[in-house]
């Protein structure tokens, strides 16, 4: 698939914090990049949400877990078990802290569950690093500040090749065999020794797309350089200004603090979520208003929300 075909779509599966709330499930999101589907966190009920919103479980080959609090991974063993019952054949890759592998293996052993597919655990350290890379994109980690070790994720598309300007290549009678090099940025020298500049023969590639997922954390300005200018930022906003002390005590952020990060990082759009069960659905517009007062282009992480990046 070419760079111009690159498609980024984010689907919100869960938007609640430590416990499910009426109409809200714990944290989980699916990011589609071309034909790749990445599951980010896997709270209780994730596989039911996948079914509800028409996302085939079999499309998910990579799962990223931000940290080992239950509302971010308690749905994982159920999803793995379902994959096994459905006779999954493709490998499944899980990126998480090392202790998650121990927990999953114990659950599989105690239930006498022998997997029919390959399960690969990739240990991620609590540091800034690239943990996934393909021809089209890369995913990096950002250390956060929570009660236990916790990471955020940044997904960035790689810059694609330059696009051929067919009018110009026809005009200069450029042979087909030279196009691959030209798309990589090279000039073309014809049989007479005349150099035809690449800028005449091509146009710029499509702008790269990017998404940042900031899970549970205290207000942490240090992350700003790592998410500078991303197209879409998801940032937890567990509390409003009415519970700012509670946010500090529990190592969480407020809606206003999430918006401050978005503003300082000059992101294009902010989605806030991970709402405390203390807030009913009727209360969420208050959190949204607090965020929008700082960063106007903010939306709530409503379950089922599909965002084109």
C-alpha positions in Angstrom: 0.0 0.0 0.0 1.3 3.4 -0.9 1.8 6.4 1.3 -1.2 8.2 -0.2 -3.4 5.3 0.8 -2.4 5.7 4.4 -5.5 5.9 6.7 -5.5 6.7 10.4 -8.7 6.1 12.3 -9.2 6.0 16.0 -12.2 4.3 17.6 -12.9 4.8 21.3 -14.0 1.6 23.0 -13.7 2.6 26.7 -13.7 6.0 28.4 -14.1 5.3 32.1 -11.4 5.2 34.8 -10.8 2.6 37.5 -14.4 1.2 37.5 -17.0 0.9 34.8 -19.7 3.5 34.9 -23.2 3.6 33.5 -22.7 3.7 29.7 -18.9 3.7 30.1 -16.3 0.9 30.0 -12.6 1.0 31.2 -9.8 2.2 28.9 -9.4 0.8 25.4 -9.0 2.2 21.9 -8.3 0.8 18.4 -6.1 2.7 16.0 -6.3 1.7 12.4 -3.3 2.4 10.2 -3.9 1.2 6.7 -4.8 -2.5 7.1 -3.1 -2.7 10.5 -5.2 -2.5 13.7 -3.5 -1.7 17.0 -5.4 -2.2 20.3 -4.2 0.3 22.9 -5.1 -0.9 26.4 -7.6 -3.6 27.0 -9.9 -2.9 29.9 -12.8 -5.1 31.1 -15.4 -5.6 28.3 -13.1 -4.7 25.4 -14.0 -7.6 23.2 -17.7 -6.9 23.7 -17.0 -3.3 22.6 -15.1 -4.5 19.5 -18.2 -6.6 18.6 -20.5 -3.7 19.3 -18.7 -1.3 17.0 -18.1 -3.7 14.2 -14.3 -4.2 14.6 -13.2 -7.8 13.8 -11.1 -9.2 16.6 -9.1 -11.2 14.0 -7.8 -7.9 12.5 -5.9 -7.1 15.7 -2.3 -8.4 15.7 -0.6 -5.9 18.1 -1.8 -4.9 21.6 -0.1 -2.2 23.6 -0.7 -2.0 27.4 0.2 1.3 29.1 0.5 0.0 32.6 -0.6 -2.8 35.0 -3.6 -1.3 36.6 -6.6 -3.6 36.0 -8.8 -1.1 34.2 -6.2 -1.1 31.4 -5.6 -4.9 31.0 -8.3 -7.0 32.7 -10.0 -7.6 29.4 -6.8 -9.2 27.9 -7.1 -12.8 29.1 -10.7 -12.9 27.9 -9.7 -11.7 24.5 -6.8 -14.2 24.3 -9.2 -17.0 25.3 -11.7 -16.0 22.6 -8.9 -15.9 20.0 -8.1 -19.5 21.0 -11.7 -20.7 20.9 -12.0 -19.2 17.4 -8.9 -21.1 16.3 -6.8 -18.0 15.6 -3.9 -18.8 13.3 -1.9 -15.6 13.0 0.6 -14.6 15.8 -0.5 -12.1 18.4 2.0 -9.5 19.7 1.6 -7.9 23.1 3.8 -5.0 24.2 3.8 -4.4 28.0 5.8 -4.5 31.2 7.4 -7.8 31.9 5.1 -8.8 34.7 2.1 -9.0 32.4 3.6 -12.0 30.7 3.8 -13.8 34.1 0.2 -13.0 34.9 -1.1 -14.2 31.5 1.0 -17.4 31.6 -0.3 -18.2 35.1 -3.9 -17.7 33.9 -3.4 -19.9 30.9 -1.7 -22.7 33.0 -4.4 -22.7 35.7 -7.2 -22.9 33.1 -5.3 -25.6 31.1 -5.5 -23.4 28.1 -3.2 -24.5 25.4 -3.0 -21.8 22.7 -3.3 -22.8 19.0 -1.6 -19.6 17.9 1.7 -18.0 18.6 1.7 -15.4 21.5 4.6 -13.1 21.6 5.3 -10.8 24.5 7.5 -7.8 23.9 8.8 -6.3 27.2 8.8 -2.5 27.1 10.9 -0.6 29.6 9.9 2.5 31.3 11.9 4.8 29.1 11.6 6.7 25.9 12.2 4.3 23.1 10.9 3.0 19.7 9.1 -0.2 20.4 7.5 -1.0 17.0 8.6 -0.1 13.5 7.3 -1.1 10.0 7.9 0.3 6.5 5.1 2.8 7.1 5.2 3.9 10.7 6.8 3.7 14.1 5.6 3.6 17.7 7.5 5.1 20.6 7.0 5.2 24.3 6.9 8.1 26.7 7.4 7.6 30.5 4.6 9.1 32.5 4.2 9.8 36.2 1.6 7.5 37.8 1.4 5.5 41.0 3.1 2.6 39.2 5.3 2.5 36.1 3.2 3.8 33.2 3.8 4.7 29.5 2.3 6.8 26.8 2.5 5.9 23.1 3.2 8.0 20.1 2.3 6.6 16.6 4.0 8.4 13.7 3.7 7.8 10.0 7.0 7.8 8.1 7.5 10.2 5.3 6.5 8.6 2.1 8.2 8.8 -1.3 7.8 11.9 -3.5 5.0 11.8 -6.0 5.6 11.6 -9.7 4.4 14.6 -11.8 3.3 12.7 -14.9 2.9 15.8 -17.0 6.5 16.7 -16.4 7.9 13.2 -16.7 6.1 12.8 -20.1 7.4 16.2 -21.2 11.0 15.3 -20.4 10.5 11.7 -21.7 11.6 10.1 -18.5 11.9 6.3 -18.9 9.8 4.2 -16.5 13.0 2.5 -15.2 14.1 5.8 -13.7 10.9 6.6 -11.8 11.8 4.5 -8.7 14.9 6.6 -8.1 13.1 9.8 -8.8 10.5 9.0 -6.2 13.3 8.6 -3.7 14.4 12.2 -4.5 17.1 11.7 -7.1 17.6 14.0 -10.1 17.5 12.5 -13.6 20.3 12.8 -16.2 19.3 12.2 -19.8 21.3 10.7 -22.6 22.6 14.2 -23.5 24.0 14.7 -20.0 21.4 17.3 -19.1 20.4 17.1 -15.4 16.6 17.5 -14.8 16.0 18.5 -11.2 13.8 16.3 -9.0 11.7 19.3 -8.0 10.6 19.6 -11.7 9.5 15.9 -11.9 7.8 15.4 -8.5 5.6 16.9 -5.9 5.9 16.6 -2.1 4.6 13.4 -0.4 1.5 13.6 1.7 1.9 15.1 5.1 2.7 12.5 7.8 0.0 11.7 10.4 0.5 11.2 14.1 -1.3 10.2 17.2 -0.3 10.3 20.9 -1.9 8.3 23.7 -1.2 9.7 27.2 -2.5 7.3 29.8 -2.7 7.8 33.5 -0.4 10.5 34.7 0.1 13.6 36.9 0.2 16.8 35.0 3.6 16.3 33.3 4.9 19.2 31.1 8.0 17.1 30.3 6.1 15.2 27.7 5.4 18.2 25.6 8.5 17.9 23.3 7.7 14.3 22.6 4.1 15.0 21.3 4.8 18.4 19.7 2.5 19.0 16.8 0.7 15.7 16.7 -2.5 15.5 14.7 -4.5 13.9 17.5 -3.7 13.8 21.2 -5.6 11.5 23.6 -4.9 12.6 27.2 -6.5 11.3 30.4 -8.7 13.8 32.2 -9.9 11.8 35.2 -11.1 14.8 37.2 -12.4 18.3 36.8 -11.2 21.4 38.7 -13.6 20.5 41.6 -11.4 17.5 42.4 -7.9 18.9 41.6 -6.5 17.7 44.9 -7.8 14.3 44.3 -6.1 14.3 40.9 -2.8 15.1 42.6 -3.3 12.4 45.3 -4.1 9.7 42.8 -1.5 10.7 40.2 -4.1 11.7 37.6 -4.8 14.8 35.5 -7.7 17.2 35.3 -9.4 18.3 32.0 -7.8 21.7 32.3 -4.3 20.2 32.7 -4.8 17.9 29.7 -5.8 21.0 27.7 -2.7 22.8 28.9 -0.5 20.0 27.6 -2.3 20.1 24.3 -1.9 23.9 24.0 1.7 23.9 24.9 2.4 21.0 22.4 0.5 22.8 19.6 -1.4 19.7 18.8 -4.2 19.9 16.2 -6.9 18.1 18.2 -7.4 16.9 21.8 -9.6 14.0 23.0 -10.1 13.7 26.8 -11.2 10.5 28.6 -10.6 8.1 31.5 -13.4 9.9 33.4 -13.9 9.1 37.1 -17.1 7.2 37.9 -17.9 10.2 40.2 -19.0 12.0 37.0 -22.2 11.0 35.4 -22.8 11.5 31.7 -24.5 14.7 32.5 -21.4 16.0 34.3 -19.0 15.4 31.4 -19.9 18.6 29.5 -18.5 20.5 32.5 -15.1 18.8 32.0 -15.3 19.5 28.3 -16.0 23.2 29.0 -13.0 23.4 31.4 -10.7 21.9 28.7 -12.1 24.0 25.9 -11.5 27.2 27.9 -7.8 26.4 27.4 -7.7 24.5 24.2 -10.8 25.0 22.0 -10.4 22.0 19.7 -11.2 19.5 22.4 -13.8 16.6 22.3 -14.9 14.0 24.8 -13.8 10.4 24.3 -17.4 9.1 23.9 -17.6 5.4 23.3 -18.0 4.5 19.7 -16.5 7.8 18.6 -14.6 7.3 15.3 -12.0 9.9 14.5 -10.3 10.3 11.2 -6.8 11.5 11.7 
